[in-house]
């Protein structure tokens, strides 16, 4: 009989294990390492290799493997001991007698029972195990393989094509298509190898044609398995789906369920709380299951920093995600289970996005939002969940999720604008607009047009913004919603000002102001006064501009909105500077800077610092001007490299 797998007291410590998901290249790495080690003279006694086929339907047992090892050591026929116990004894005796060090490669193991009985009885020889699972059965050095990086993936396919035909120009001619193909293969060596084989056979077709075929199929494994060239150098079938299926079938039921549901989560990486909501579990049980899945390399933990403390997120490989979605779609019961999970995670995102939005818009005297104690907490949560939140909004195209997902888009507008994530803002607004229009919901459609207009304006597309705001205004007028109409008039005024239609802009801001005054809405009246002041400045009406911005500042002070008060101070400084009242302007800018720093608004702080620099420059104080231009490196923290470079160039000019 084989020795007990529990008795590890006499086993050697010099064991190495290469682990990673199926198709990641564990066997190739082990064999290549063995060749190089032999070439360096590390293992003069040679190498023994056994494929344990741990993930096949009929894996090799230790008792079967020891027979193959004895055969490789020259014990055959009548020399073979009749019992398993004696076979292990002879195997270890032969290894102990070998004075020249050997390397034992135990490939593709799925369970310690396959390899523990095969370990040498001394530390003279070395052992290299490959497995899809991380094992804690023995003390061993673990080497976890991850997917290739994009450049390595491109190089692998390029080399594979050139090895067959060095005149193949497709990689050089289609670099973008090749990078997209590598992305679709999830940068998994097995998938890339299959794709390269398909391209070799399709030598008269371009790479883009294969990319289109895979995208149309949705699940890359469908196309790649159908086009697989057969076997690799080790005689193994070059197929993807069976590799994923065997890993999935081996999972306990609770782990398999969580993996399926995680494949349905919005976004590439998901936080543990979101996963718990998805699976309808408490946080601790969800974490335990995630850690067990991570040991199988079907889920990968990703450490990120949220600005205050390390946080862990969890990622499913793209090919595993495609496989998991296919499993769910293929079973009516699993599909309904998945739909219920998506509803739970959407409700989770909706609840906390609403609370985070309330915190970002909160003013003193209002009811405290739940969960988030301050803006920093709300922003940290939104930052960590942004990709999933944006992806969840796009579920609005499905009728089952439309209402919640569209409302979620509105709760993200303030945050995405704050973070200057205008592409994401345009995406969520576009989805909301499409869905609201299709459902005949005029109010929601108007809200979406307004948010889209703001995003377009921030990206320099002012004419499109004017059209969007005009549509929103007309819809709100038809719905007899004067407050919402006033909000849009104010935004329309900004867009009109940006294209030089200043008189129309003044009229728009004035209409908005009058509507807010009639409603007694002081915060929004303040904002309109502020925007009116900026427009009057552009019209050359300096006195009126100063008065308007001062009025905005006073109203913001009244309602306790420190952040927008800072904006009014900044704009007041601009108008005072234009009027030649530079010292007053500098004081106003300093007030603005103080307010922006309280809120970590680095973009606005950078803008105010640039304004301060300009004020000092205009009064022949180059040293002060240069110092403030250098400080406006705050733009870098706001992901505004163009503005940061502009400030640096002006600082350099004053050296």
Buried (B, 14 or more C-beta within 10 A) or exposed (E): EBBEBEEBEEBBEBBBBBBBBBBBBBBBBBBEBBEEBBEEEEBEBBBBBBBBBBBEEEBBBBBBBBBBBBEBBEBEEEEEBEEBEEBBBBBBEBBEEBEEBBBBBBBBBBBBBBBBBBBBBEEBBBBBBBBBBBBEEBEBEBBBBEBBEEEEBBBBBBEBBEEBEEEBEBBEEBEEBBBBBBBBBBBBBBBBBBBBBBBBEBEEEBBBEBBEBBEEBEBBBBBBBEBBEEEBEEEBEBBBBBBBBBBBEBBEEBBBBBBBBBBBBBBBBBBBBBBBBBBEBEEEEBBEBBEBBBBBBBBBBEEEEBEEEEBBBBBBBBBBBBBBBBBBEEEEEBBEBBBEBBBBBBBBBBBBBBBBBBBBBBEEEEEEBEBBEEBBBBBBBBBBBBBBBBBBBBBBEEEEBBBBBBBBBBBBBBBBBBBBBBEBBBBBBBBBBBBBBEBEBBBBBBBBBBBBBBBBBBBEBBEBBBBBBBBBBBBBBEEEBBEBBBBBBBBBBBBBBBEEBBEBBBBBBBBBBBBBBEEEBBBBBBBBBBBBBBBBBBBEBBEBBBBBBBBBBEBBEEBEBBBBBBBBBBBBBBBBBBBEBBEBBBBBBBBBBBBBBEBBBBBBBBBBBBBBBBBBBEBEBBEBBBBBBBBBBBBBBBEBEEBBEBBBEBBEEBE
